[in-house]
């Protein structure tokens, strides 16, 4: 079990989960890093929000151990189980009423501000402006062909899983997690004709900073990684690593969209 101790209710919910697990004749482990826990367990329970899931996913990337997220907070697409429904969810697991859902990860590499960078993400890789209020310039290409020269607040390169995160807030399309695509979404572009673009997940995307420092930043899953000088380039592609999420039998991605985004209308 992995928990975000900064959330007030987390410790109590983790203790409740431990009691339920022990009552079912299973063993709960809480000591160790996410990678260590993944090596010694059959299932990782992650308590917190999507940020907690992102941290854990990067730490165990490539592991066969599946993850089940328990949401302690408000909106969350990776944390599939509300904390109030923990007992029901665990009963589904004990009965085998679930399936494994592989999620593709993406990676970024390059030289930023004279330093080599290599990072893996589950949701998104973002090149954006820093504290300056000025637009930044980005040259973006895919598989060696120029897409366009953006003047914008930034560019979000999203995995299928990340389409409901920053990309959605910036006006990008919602993508089913099983779709084999990238979503490229400019943030507040100067040209109103610039729109989100969907590319195959086998594409190799290159982003070149065309603004002088210190205005351009590289972030991975919401965490600042590096500054980009003018002329610095990063390459973004699908990672060879994947993670596995536990998908309960009585839920679906579309059902989660209807509930979490409060869509209204007829249900079929």
ABEGO torsion letter per residue (X at the ends): XBBBAABAAAAAAAAAAAAAAAAAGBBBBABEBAAAAAAABABBBBBEBAAAAAAAAAAABGBABBBBBBBBEBBBAABABBAAAAAAAAAAAAAGBBBBBBBBBBBBBEBBGGBBBBBBBAABBBBBBBABABBBBBBBBBGGBBABBBBBAEBBBBBAAAAABAAAAAGBBBBBAABBBBBBBBBGBABAABBBBBBBAABBBBBBBABBOAABBBBBGGBBABBBBBGBBBBBBBBABBBBBBBBAABBAAAAAAAAAGBBEBBX
